[in-house]
Amino acid sequence: MFFVEEEKQQIQTNSNKQNHPQFKNKKKLKFRKKIYQKKKKPKKIILKKKKPRNRNSQRKKTKLPEKFEYTEPELQENELPKKFNELPISKKTINKLDQMNKIDLTDFQSKCFPHAFKKKSLIGIAPPGSGEALLSIIPSLEILSNLEFQPQNGTGAIIIAPTKEAATHLYYITKQFFEKNDKQSCGLTFDGANISFQSKKLKKGVNLLISTPIRLLENLKRKAFIYSNCKIVIITEIDKIIQFGNTRELLEIMKNFQKINQLFVFSSALTPQVENVSLQIFPAKPLLIRDSFDINNIALGKKNIGYLICKEDERFLFLNVFLNAYHRFKKIIVFVSTTNSVQFYTELSFQLGINCFSLHGDQTQEDQVGIMKNFEKKNAGVLFCTNIISRENENIQENENIQENENIQENENIEENENIQENQNIEENQENPQFILFLLHQEEKFLEMLKKMNFILTEYEKPKIQDNKKQIIEKILEQNYRIHVLSRFAYRDYLQSYSGTTLKEIFDVLNLNLKELAKSFGLNAPPKVPLILKNPRIISRRKRKIILNY
């Protein structure tokens, strides 16, 4: 399948060079040679006048091709595999897939797998839930097993994910393929954790590495692991990496992997930003494989969406009114931006007398599936979650009503593509679901975008709120220290996700009233939050402290 014997010899030579004593004592040998050499006469130094520098002269730029060139393979349906048993995979991986109840391939997987095992680089364009996780894991595992990688040889495969949630989600899947007695190993690195603790594990030897782009670049600069023997690099959700502003880090990473055999890139849509980045990454023309299901070509139809415009401090209070009215009779799903906000809202609503479930990326795959099963069995309930439901359709196959319903998938695609990370949506019924958006006064322009996508909008009246509701929430935070800490983390993550949106005209951090927003999280005063802003309105550092209390 691969040129195994030649690559094994290269791996042994690269690994032996770094541990050979001749290369460690290179400085001493040079010093000895200088002693035995004869002394040469010093050369005459001739000073030359430097020419004056033209500041208006532009630097020479590397010319790139105007358009992104690719090739689309012609594949027939009869030739495509339909099951994992038909692929050139070892028996060990097939047995692990059988334990995970993975037998049939998706349409996107059947198109990509035959080219992945032929040592070709490709770009895959498909929506979330089309099987990108196994496409990135299985080829890398087969390369490591065929070449007989060991921890001394370093990393042979690298998977880059945009966020901590996506990286941990992939790590828990890959961990199921490994056993205790295996020679190969798997590792995880992400932002926010201790770098020294992670670098010690990498020095021991990690054959398959999953990490975020910023932390991977930091480990490359520290030379925490051996990457000269790397054979494959996989970039998942490159469109989200570009949205979060990590394109510069990604390009610096790929400069170290120019002599690589394979490169996989996955994204939900082929935007011009993705084309510009892929021009600088791919050395040659890659294969472009598209799924039959395209987000941009969906017939959305006329769907009813309700919206409620409120202030910053009234948002959670209105949500609590809806939950108290319907949580005993109907199923409700609330989409939230981050994991800390999910944990905060679940525990706070539990203290207020509402039993609810929570689903986020820090949980293991077994916990996620168990929560979805329990939520499916019940006739009524509340579930706070992030967009992890739409990330991998294959890993939560049990809840078919939630994932196969077109109305829910469309609303989630809007939430991902338009970066509405701050809004919260409520689903009230599975047969005829209703959607509600909680918007601020500054975000009314977003309704015009929904009208262009043929959505029918209906405005809800503001419900009545109890007078003592704010005081009750403040007492809960004073008595329970854990909820108080979660509220501060949820406020921090909310602002960071709000500032990372692409629609700056609608969702601008500087237009928020932070004192009122802190009250929605039960805080009397807004805590300090570090933000990196790129806005012409911020001229000096002193003004940034005044605006953002930082």
Residue pairs with C-beta under 8 A, 6 or more apart in sequence:
1 88
1 117
1 142
1 146
2 119
2 143
2 146
2 147
4 146
4 147
7 147
7 231
8 147
8 148
10 229
11 147
11 149
11 153
11 229
12 153
14 153
14 226
14 228
14 229
15 152
15 153
15 154
15 226
15 229
17 23
18 226
64 279
64 280
65 279
67 275
68 275
68 276
68 278
68 279
69 285
70 123
70 285
70 286
70 287
70 288
71 285
71 286
71 287
71 288
72 287
72 288
72 289
72 290
73 115
73 287
73 289
75 111
75 114
80 110
80 111
80 114
81 87
81 105
81 110
81 113
81 114
82 104
82 105
82 110
83 103
83 104
83 105
84 94
84 97
84 102
84 103
84 104
84 105
85 94
85 103
87 113
87 117
87 138
88 117
88 142
89 138
89 142
90 142
90 145
92 145
92 177
93 138
93 141
93 142
93 177
96 176
96 177
97 103
99 176
100 176
101 397
102 134
102 394
105 113
105 131
106 130
106 131
106 394
107 130
107 291
107 292
107 293
108 124
108 126
108 130
108 131
108 135
108 289
108 291
109 130
109 131
109 134
109 135
111 289
111 291
112 122
112 124
112 135
112 289
113 135
113 138
113 139
115 122
115 287
115 289
116 122
116 135
116 139
116 262
116 264
117 139
117 142
119 261
119 262
120 262
120 286
120 287
121 262
121 263
121 264
121 282
121 284
121 286
121 287
122 264
122 265
122 286
122 287
122 288
122 289
123 264
123 265
123 266
123 267
123 270
123 278
123 286
123 287
123 288
123 289
124 132
124 135
124 264
124 265
124 266
124 267
124 289
124 290
124 291
125 266
125 267
125 268
125 269
125 270
125 288
125 289
125 290
125 291
125 294
126 132
126 266
126 268
126 290
126 291
126 293
127 268
127 291
127 293
127 294
127 295
127 413
128 268
128 390
128 391
128 392
128 393
128 416
129 390
129 391
129 392
129 393
129 394
129 403
130 291
130 293
130 393
131 394
132 236
132 237
132 266
132 392
133 169
133 170
133 173
133 392
133 394
133 395
134 173
134 394
135 264
135 266
136 159
136 170
136 234
136 236
136 264
136 266
137 159
137 170
137 173
137 174
137 177
139 232
139 262
139 264
140 156
140 157
140 159
140 208
140 232
140 234
141 157
141 174
141 177
141 184
141 208
143 156
143 157
143 231
143 232
144 156
144 157
144 184
144 207
144 208
145 184
147 156
147 231
148 183
149 156
149 183
149 184
149 207
149 229
150 183
150 184
150 205
150 207
151 183
151 185
151 204
151 205
151 206
151 207
152 205
153 205
153 207
153 226
153 229
154 205
154 207
154 225
154 226
154 227
154 228
154 229
154 230
155 206
155 207
155 208
155 209
155 225
155 226
155 227
155 229
155 230
156 207
156 208
156 229
156 230
156 231
156 232
157 207
157 208
157 209
157 230
157 231
157 232
157 233
157 234
158 208
158 209
158 210
158 211
158 216
158 227
158 230
158 232
158 233
158 234
158 257
159 170
159 208
159 209
159 210
159 211
159 234
159 236
160 211
160 212
160 213
160 216
160 233
160 234
160 235
160 236
160 241
160 250
160 253
161 167
161 170
161 210
161 211
161 212
161 236
161 237
162 212
162 213
162 236
162 237
162 238
162 240
162 241
162 244
162 246
163 212
163 240
163 244
163 361
164 190
164 191
164 192
164 212
164 361
165 339
165 360
165 361
165 362
165 386
165 388
166 236
166 237
166 361
166 391
167 188
167 189
167 190
167 210
167 211
167 212
168 188
168 190
168 361
168 362
169 361
169 365
169 388
169 391
169 392
169 395
170 210
170 236
171 186
171 188
171 210
172 364
172 365
173 365
173 395
174 186
174 208
174 210
175 186
178 184
178 185
178 186
184 207
184 208
185 205
185 206
185 207
185 208
186 206
186 207
186 208
186 209
186 210
187 201
187 202
187 206
187 208
187 209
187 210
188 209
188 210
188 211
189 198
189 202
189 209
189 210
189 211
189 212
189 215
189 216
189 219
190 211
190 212
190 215
191 212
191 214
191 215
193 215
195 215
195 218
195 219
195 222
198 215
198 219
198 224
199 219
199 222
199 224
202 209
202 219
202 224
202 225
203 224
203 225
205 225
206 225
209 216
209 225
211 219
213 241
213 246
213 249
213 250
213 253
214 246
214 249
216 253
217 249
217 252
217 253
219 225
220 227
220 253
220 256
227 256
227 257
230 257
230 260
231 260
231 261
231 262
232 260
232 261
232 262
232 263
232 264
233 254
233 257
233 260
233 262
233 263
233 264
234 263
234 264
234 265
234 266
235 241
235 250
235 263
235 264
235 265
235 266
236 266
237 266
237 267
237 268
238 250
238 265
238 266
238 267
238 274
238 277
238 278
239 267
239 268
239 269
239 271
239 273
239 274
241 247
241 250
242 273
242 274
242 277
243 419
243 500
243 502
244 500
245 500
247 277
250 277
250 281
251 277
251 280
251 281
254 280
254 281
257 263
258 283
263 281
263 282
263 286
265 278
265 281
265 286
267 274
268 295
268 416
268 417
269 295
269 296
269 417
270 288
278 286
295 413
295 417
298 410
298 413
300 410
300 453
300 454
300 455
301 454
302 454
302 455
302 456
303 407
303 410
303 435
303 455
303 456
304 434
304 435
304 455
304 456
304 458
305 411
305 435
305 436
305 437
305 450
305 455
305 456
305 457
305 458
306 434
306 435
306 436
306 437
306 457
306 458
306 459
306 460
307 436
307 437
307 438
307 439
307 447
307 457
307 458
307 459
307 460
308 318
308 436
308 437
308 438
308 439
308 459
308 460
308 462
309 439
309 440
309 441
309 444
309 459
310 318
310 438
310 439
310 440
310 462
311 440
311 441
311 513
311 516
312 440
312 512
312 513
312 516
312 517
312 519
312 520
313 516
313 517
313 519
313 520
314 462
314 465
314 520
315 424
315 438
315 440
315 520
316 345
316 520
316 521
317 465
317 469
317 470
317 520
318 438
318 462
318 463
318 465
319 334
319 424
319 426
319 438
320 349
320 352
320 354
320 469
321 463
321 464
321 465
322 332
322 426
322 436
322 463
323 332
323 349
323 354
323 382
324 354
326 332
326 428
327 354
327 355
327 356
327 380
327 381
327 382
328 380
329 380
330 380
330 428
330 429
331 375
331 378
331 379
331 380
331 381
331 383
331 427
331 428
331 429
331 430
332 381
332 382
332 383
332 426
332 427
332 428
333 382
333 383
333 385
333 402
333 408
333 425
333 426
333 427
334 345
334 382
334 383
334 384
334 385
334 424
334 425
334 426
335 385
335 386
335 387
335 412
335 415
335 423
335 424
335 425
336 342
336 345
336 384
336 385
336 386
336 424
337 386
337 421
337 422
337 493
337 494
337 497
337 498
338 386
338 421
338 490
338 493
338 494
338 497
339 360
339 361
339 362
339 386
339 493
340 486
340 489
340 490
340 492
340 493
341 490
341 493
341 494
342 358
342 359
342 360
342 384
342 385
342 386
343 358
343 360
343 486
343 490
344 483
344 486
344 487
344 489
344 490
344 521
345 384
345 490
346 356
346 357
346 358
346 384
347 480
347 482
347 483
347 486
348 473
348 476
348 483
348 487
348 522
349 356
349 382
349 384
350 356
351 476
351 480
351 483
352 472
352 473
352 476
354 382
355 381
355 382
356 381
356 382
356 383
356 384
357 371
357 374
357 375
357 381
357 382
357 383
357 384
358 371
358 383
358 384
358 385
359 368
359 371
359 372
359 383
359 384
359 385
359 386
359 388
359 389
360 385
360 386
360 388
361 386
361 388
363 371
365 395
368 388
368 395
368 396
369 395
369 396
369 398
371 383
372 396
372 398
372 399
372 402
373 398
373 399
375 381
375 383
375 399
376 398
376 399
376 401
376 402
387 412
387 415
387 416
389 396
389 402
389 403
389 408
389 412
390 403
390 409
390 412
390 413
390 416
393 403
396 403
397 403
401 430
402 408
402 430
403 409
405 430
405 433
407 433
407 435
408 427
408 433
411 425
411 435
414 420
414 450
414 453
415 421
415 423
415 425
418 446
418 449
418 503
419 500
419 501
419 502
419 503
419 507
420 437
420 446
420 507
421 497
421 498
421 500
421 501
422 494
422 497
422 498
422 501
422 507
423 437
423 438
423 439
424 437
424 438
425 435
425 436
425 437
426 434
426 435
426 436
427 433
427 434
427 435
428 434
436 460
439 446
439 447
440 512
442 506
442 508
442 511
442 512
443 506
443 507
445 505
445 506
446 503
446 506
447 457
450 457
451 457
470 519
473 522
474 522
474 524
476 483
476 522
477 483
477 484
477 487
477 522
477 523
478 484
483 522
484 522
487 521
487 522
487 523
488 521
488 523
488 527
490 521
491 517
491 518
491 521
491 523
491 526
491 527
491 529
492 527
492 529
494 517
494 521
495 509
495 512
495 529
495 531
496 529
496 531
498 507
498 509
498 512
499 509
499 531
499 532
499 533
501 507
504 535
508 535
509 531
509 533
509 548
510 533
510 535
510 537
510 538
510 547
514 526
514 548
514 549
515 525
515 526
517 526
518 524
518 525
518 526
518 527
526 549
528 549
528 550
529 548
529 549
529 550
530 550
531 548
531 550
533 544
533 548
538 544
538 547
544 550
